């Protein structure tokens, strides 16, 4: 005897939107938003301590600097993932399961020029 088929709970576009939101929230959890806020506040204070820089300009400057850095993240993250951060594990964690296999060469980190 076969069980009756149930209609899907979501349409394909709804399922795709839900999956996108779930992954986005997990990525967002990996970002330390509090640290970014503290960095922005610190930059604002440092710029504000420069002689003759009004607070509004210090705030705008700090936000602009941070925004430029954040805009670089997508390419940097893709480069990081392609470089294989998984290669940086401690081999001792695997025990004798990979003693005969050499580790692949890892590219040095990219240095950015301003």
Buried (B, 14 or more C-beta within 10 A) or exposed (E): EEEEEEEEEEEEEEEEEEEEEEEEEEEEEEEEEEEEEEBBEEBBEEBBEEEEEEEEEBBEBBEEBBEEEEEEEEEEEEEEEEBEEEEEEEEEEEEEEEEEEEEEEEEEEEEEEE
